[in-house]
Amino acid sequence: MNGLTPHIVQYQGSKRLLAPQILPYLPGNFSRLVEPFAGMAAITIAVAKNEMSDSFVVNDINDALVGILKQAINAPNKLYEEYVDVWSAQFNYPEGHVAHFYKIRDEYNAGDSAPAKMLYLLARCVKGSVRYGSNGKFNQSPDKRRNGTSPKTLKQNIDAISYYLKGRTAFYSLDYREILNRTHKGDIVYMDPPYQGTSNVRDSRYISGLDYEEFVESIDRLNAKGIDFLISYDGSCGDKQYGRELPPELGLKKVMLNAGLSSQSLLLGKKETTYEALYISRGLQANIPSEKVSHKKQMQYSLFDAVAV
Ligand SMILES: C[S@@+](CC[C@H](N)C(=O)[O-])C[C@H]1O[C@@H](n2cnc3c(N)ncnc32)[C@H](O)[C@@H]1O
């Protein structure tokens, strides 16, 4: 993989930095990549940039995110022009940019679904993290230290992303199981479900957690259909593990990817590395070169009680 994958905006949980470690587990050339939990679609963008797949399915239950992706890919100039208007207006606020953020947030919550507005909220909110209250309203606060991605940076990124994906991407905003039902042999699925352990609350619009049993059943069905996939799931940081392992009966191979030093631990004065698990379906396991699993990762791997192939 050459260079960093372009991205639209920082998104919490983005796989942009891990993409160079994930892509080598995919075949060099395939017909369709399906991403049911796309978020800001870092893996889709990286796969397209590296010309590994002919077409793409991008899905996320959060329709506002899909709206941003769709406009960035199909009409990047329109998104750019609308973003310039929203972003520039923050500097007209004598009482500070924060008041502008709240105004746009109110408009968005009142039903104004212009992708540029959601993009601005994402670009300016704390940790690029989408949060909704139990009433379904976006309730994340602004990051007071940042103005949000500049329009110039945004333009460079979305022009590149549009170049890679326009004309070969289908967009959906459905529950992941609906998307998996529509897959067929030859598709490759990349799944990055929401982090477990954070919240399992289902609210009226968005699902912030994932039912483990339902997810395992869905993977079992993919196996039965003979469809290959990769899943980013649990992990570890220092001696703490997060997330529940996927069961060995699924026949997946688990490798640990080095996700770098944990910023949270650094804040507490500790230097701890975060490892994220990647589960590999049967048909893709033959491609795992042995040198990909470094000594360190092998140790980590056994700590995690490696799943039988
Ligand atoms: C960890 S994020 C994915 C981040 C993504 N890999 C990236 O690089 O930006 C998980 C995503 O799953 C979505 N999601 C949660 N529950 C879902 C469901 N039941 N069906 C589809 N998407 C869902 C969330 O809205 C969130 O954007």
The ligand as an SDF file (V2000), in Angstrom:
LIG
                    3D

 27 29  0  0  0  0  0  0  0  0999 V2000
  -16.5470    1.0040   14.4260 C   0  0  0  0  0  0  0  0  0  0  0  0
  -17.6020    1.8880   13.3450 S   0  0  0  0  0  0  0  0  0  0  0  0
  -16.9420    1.5330   11.7530 C   0  0  0  0  0  0  0  0  0  0  0  0
  -15.7530    2.4110   11.4130 C   0  0  0  0  0  0  0  0  0  0  0  0
  -15.2330    2.1710   10.0140 C   0  0  0  0  0  0  0  0  0  0  0  0
  -14.5040    0.9240    9.9130 N   0  0  0  0  0  0  0  0  0  0  0  0
  -14.3440    3.3100    9.5340 C   0  0  0  0  0  0  0  0  0  0  0  0
  -13.2140    3.0670    9.1150 O   0  0  0  0  0  0  0  0  0  0  0  0
  -14.7920    4.4520    9.5880 O   0  0  0  0  0  0  0  0  0  0  0  0
  -19.0740    0.9340   13.3940 C   0  0  0  0  0  0  0  0  0  0  0  0
  -20.2210    1.4840   12.5510 C   0  0  0  0  0  0  0  0  0  0  0  0
  -21.2890    0.5370   12.5850 O   0  0  0  0  0  0  0  0  0  0  0  0
  -22.5240    1.2470   12.4730 C   0  0  0  0  0  0  0  0  0  0  0  0
  -23.5890    0.3450   12.9670 N   0  0  0  0  0  0  0  0  0  0  0  0
  -23.9350    0.0900   14.2520 C   0  0  0  0  0  0  0  0  0  0  0  0
  -24.8970   -0.8430   14.2980 N   0  0  0  0  0  0  0  0  0  0  0  0
  -25.1720   -1.2030   13.0180 C   0  0  0  0  0  0  0  0  0  0  0  0
  -26.0640   -2.1320   12.4230 C   0  0  0  0  0  0  0  0  0  0  0  0
  -26.8920   -2.8770   13.1540 N   0  0  0  0  0  0  0  0  0  0  0  0
  -26.0730   -2.2580   11.0750 N   0  0  0  0  0  0  0  0  0  0  0  0
  -25.2440   -1.4870   10.3110 C   0  0  0  0  0  0  0  0  0  0  0  0
  -24.3740   -0.5720   10.8300 N   0  0  0  0  0  0  0  0  0  0  0  0
  -24.3320   -0.4380   12.1610 C   0  0  0  0  0  0  0  0  0  0  0  0
  -22.2990    2.5020   13.2880 C   0  0  0  0  0  0  0  0  0  0  0  0
  -23.1570    3.5550   12.8770 O   0  0  0  0  0  0  0  0  0  0  0  0
  -20.8030    2.8040   13.0350 C   0  0  0  0  0  0  0  0  0  0  0  0
  -20.6470    3.7830   12.0400 O   0  0  0  0  0  0  0  0  0  0  0  0
  1  2  1  0
  2  3  1  0
  2 10  1  0
  3  4  1  0
  4  5  1  0
  5  6  1  0
  5  7  1  0
  7  8  2  0
  7  9  1  0
 10 11  1  0
 11 12  1  0
 11 26  1  0
 12 13  1  0
 13 14  1  0
 13 24  1  0
 14 15  1  0
 14 23  1  0
 15 16  2  0
 16 17  1  0
 17 18  1  0
 17 23  2  0
 18 19  1  0
 18 20  2  0
 20 21  1  0
 21 22  2  0
 22 23  1  0
 24 25  1  0
 24 26  1  0
 26 27  1  0
M  CHG  2   2   1   9  -1
M  END
$$$$
